[in-house]
Amino acid sequence: MTRPPQDPALEDRLYFKQWLAGRDFGHGDDIARQMVNFVYAIGDRATGEAVLVDPCYAVGELVDLVERDGLKVTGALATHYHPDHVGGNMFGHDLEGVKELLTRCPCKVHVQRPEAEWVKRMTGCSDTDLALHDSGDVLEVGAIPIQLIHTPGHTPGSQCFLVQNRLVAGDTLFLQGCGRTDLPGGDPRQLYLSLTQKLAQVPDSAVLYPGHLYSPEPSQELGATRRSNMVFKPKTEAEWLQMFG
């Protein structure tokens, strides 16, 4: 890893929020309540800057929540291109997302290079709206470093974010289960490698924050997930593909 998973000196400055769609925002949105997406805000309390992870549904409400805490949205991070994470058409319903965010908060949407075309196609964003990254890149929000980890499998450019020993995993990994690989761009072998190799750099002490509330708890230590989640039970790639491919 290029940076330690946690810098104690930055913990007091860290602004980190986990909001559940349909409960903490988007209260009247039936799709939001059904999909139980999490949106995250990560920022620096000292500089007043924050980024939104996977802003979707009631985007204006999300910006209001950040501004109510005295910070300003200066960017967006997209874990992957699916419309319940970045907006776009889902089963005939147009969901708000990064495109609407940019009209209120002119900023960049940070994506992995392999995901750029998918995000543009889904959201209508242009090349100039996106900031392209490679695995291991670090985005600094004020003084808070966010490490971007490319974890393909659920989609070609899925990414996770490691900030102050917190892993925001999108749909790559849930507390129970992992992202589907039977949707466009999915690849079961790539997801196996992402779970067992790409995320191997993240310590057991890190707290896992998933992209959906698919379990009773909204987060837990990664070590507990590795012990209890069935996706970590197979001992070889062949076994994993037989069970989950």
Buried (B, 14 or more C-beta within 10 A) or exposed (E): EEEEBBBEEBEEBBBBBBBBBBEBBBEEBEBBBEBBBBBBBBBBBBBBBBBBBBBBBBBBBBBEBBBEBEBBBBBBBBBBBBBBBBBBEBEEEEBBBBBBBBEEBEBBBBBBBBBBBBBBEBBEBEEEBBBBBEBEBEBEBBBBBBBBBBBBBBBBBBBBBBBBBBBBBBBBBBBBBBBBBEEEBBBBBBBBBBBBEBBEBBBEEBBBBBBBBEBEEBBBBBBBBBEEBEBBEBEEBEEBBEEBB
